[in-house]
Amino acid sequence: MISVAVVDAETPGNVGTIARAMKNFGLSELYLVDPPELDPEGEAYGYAGHAREDVLPNAREVEFDYLVENFHTVGTTAVTNEDARKHVRYPFTTPAELADSLREAEADTCLVFGREDIGLTNEEMARLDEVCSVPASAEYPTMNLGQAATVVMYELRDLTLDETQHPDAIDRASEAEIEGLYDQFDAVLEAVNHPEEKRAKTGRLFRRLVGRAHPTDREARTLRGVFRRAANFASPPGEESQR
């Protein structure tokens, strides 16, 4: 199970933003260390969207020690400024790499996010198990707290969501439908009097293009209809394509 903790947030709005992102990506356990006042009529609940109904009101205020003692902890930071000679913010993983790492782990994990201005201190980071850093521009690597949390949770979505609004796979057209599409294209080449010595090569190029595109049934049928009309339009009267 993956939980989220926010340490010493300065503004209620960022807590609400993180709660909303949690709701978006299937997380529900929120822990708050030294939080600001979260007025049900204030900006935290205003920013939380539907998370105001469960994630935010059920958030638990805890001490930092509680996180360390009860979870496999992942501290997040925008800038590491460290290499193998130091071990407070190094080694670190990207959010995508973290997803691969946690996929193989069975421990309850808590993503720990720090303050808006300085993030997590080196003392806090040293007590956590892993470090996660969001790759960003070297000219401006720091991110808004709510944005950084959203990026990390997005990358972990395969671990936290049973399903999304997006289908798992492309609804690819049947092979018979796609072969019919190739036939219609050949008919167009013939109808427009494409040079006969070039038709085979052109057909192969079209086949490769469609093979990479993986069209759906609707897309293949639509293209077949367009090609049929084009072939009929280009054919002399009485020789319309029947393909």
N, C-alpha and C positions, 0 to 999 in steps of 0.2 A: 504494500500500500504506500502511496506517495502523499505526503502532507506538505503544507507550506507554512513557513514562519516568517514574520516580519519583525525585525528588531529595531526598536526605538524610532518608529516612523514619526516624522515631524508633522505631516499633514494628514488629516482624516481622509482627504480625497484619494490619496495614493492607496490607502488601505482598501477603500471601496473599489478602486480600479483593479487591484489585485484580486479581490474577492470575485469581481465580475469575470476576470480572465479564468479564475478557477472554475467557475460555473461553465464557461465556454468549453473547457477542456476536461471536464469530468472529475475535478478534484473537489473535495468537500471539507477536509479537516484543516482549519486555519488556526495557527497559534500566534499570539501577539506578545512580544516582550517589550515592556515599558511603552505601551501604546498611547497615543493622544486620546482625548475623550471622543467617543463615537456616539454622538447624539443621533437618535433615530430620525430626527427631523433635520439633521445636518448633511454636509456634503459627502460623508462616507456612504451613507445610505442612498444619497442622490446619485452617486457615481456607480453604485453596485449593481444597478439593473435588477434582474431577477434574483441575484445573489443576496439581495436584501431579505429574501424570504427564508433562507436557510443558512447559507455559508456564513454571512456576517453575524447574524444574531447568535449563532452557535459557536462563534470563535471563542477560544479559551485563552485567557491571559496567564502566562507562565513565566518562570525564570529561565534565563539562558541555560542554566545547568540542566533543566528538565530536558531540553532538546538534546544535549550531549549525552545524557544518561539513558535516553529512551529510543533514540533513532540512529540509523546510519545517516550522518549529516552531510549535506552538500552545500558548501558556502559559495556564493556567487559574487563575482567581482568583474568590473569592466576592464581594469588595468592591472596587469600582474607586475610589470617592471622587474621581473626576476627570472633567473635561469637556474640551471642545475646546481649552482653554487649556493642557492638559498632554497628554503623549503617551506616558507609560509604560504606563498601563493603559487608555488611550483612544486610538482607538475600540475598542469590544469588541463581540463578537457573542454571542448566546445559543447553546446547543448545537444547537437546531433550525436557526438561521441558519447555523451553522458547517457543518452537513450540506449545505445548499444550496451554500455556497461551495466546499467540497471536492469536490462532485459534478462541478464543472466543471474542477477542477485535475487535472493529471497527475503532479505531484511527489509523491515519497514524503514522507509526513507523520508527524510524531511529536507525540503529545499529551503535554505535559509537566506533571506534577503535583508540587506542592511539599510542604513540611513540614506536619505536623499542626497546629502552633501558629501559624506565621507565613506558611505557603505559600511562594511564590516571592518572593525579595527584589526590590526595584526594579531593582537592578543586573542580576539574572538576567533579569527581565522585559524590560528594555530591549534585550536581545540576541536576543529571540525575534521571530518574524515576525508572529504574530497573537495576539490576546488573546480568550479565551472566558470568559464569566462566567455562572454559573447564577443565574437570577432567583429570589429568595427573599424572605421577609418582611423589611421594613426593620427590624423590631424584633429579628430574630435571623437575619441573613443568612448567617452562617458555617455550613459543613456539615462533617461528618466526612469525612476524606480519602477513605475507601473509598466513601462515599455519593456524593460529588461525582463521582468517577471513573465510578461506575456510571451516573449520570444522563447524563453526556456520552457514554459509549459506547452507551447505549441509543438516544440520538437519532441516532447514526451507524449504526444497525443496517442500514439499507437499503444502505449502502456496504460493509458488512463481512460480511453474511450472504447466501448464495445462496438459502436458503429458511429458513423458521421452522416451528414447529409449528402456526401459524395459516394457514389457506388465504388466498390472495391476494384472493379475491372471495367474495361471498355466493352460495351455491347457490340462486338464486332460482327459485321455482316457475315452471312454464311459463305462458304467457298463457292457454292453455285451462283450466288448473287454477284460475287466479285468476278468470277469467270465471265459472267454475262456482261459485266461492265467492260472487261477487256475486249469482248466481242464487239460491243457497241463502239468502242474507240477505234477498233480496226475498221468498222464500217464507215466511220467518219473519215479516216485516212483515205479510204477508197473513194468516198463520195467527193472529197475535195481534191482528188487527183494528186495526193501526196506522192512524190517520186517513189516508184515501186521499189527501187533498190534501197531506199531508206526506211521502208515501212517496218521491216523486222526490227531494226535497231530502235526506231521510235517506239514501237510497241513494247520492247524490253524496258526502255526508259520509263514509260508510263507504268509498267508493271512494278518496277522498283519503287517508284514514287508512291503508288497505292499501297504497296507492301509495307512501307514505313508509316503510312498514315493510318492504317487500320480503320477504314471507314465503317460507320454503323449501317444497319439495314436501310434506314431512311436516307442517309447520305448516298449510298450506292444506288438506290432506286431513283433518287432525284437526278443523279448524274447520268444514269442510263436513259432517263427520259429526255434530258437535255441533248445527249448525244444522238438519240433516235431522231429528234426533231431536226438537229443540225444535219444529219445524214440525209433525211428526207428532203430538207430544204435545198441541199446541194445537188441532189440527184436529178437527172433529167425526168420529165413527166413520164409516168408509167413505170419507173424503175425505183420506187421508194423502197427503203430498207425494211425488211420484215423481221430483223433481229430484235 
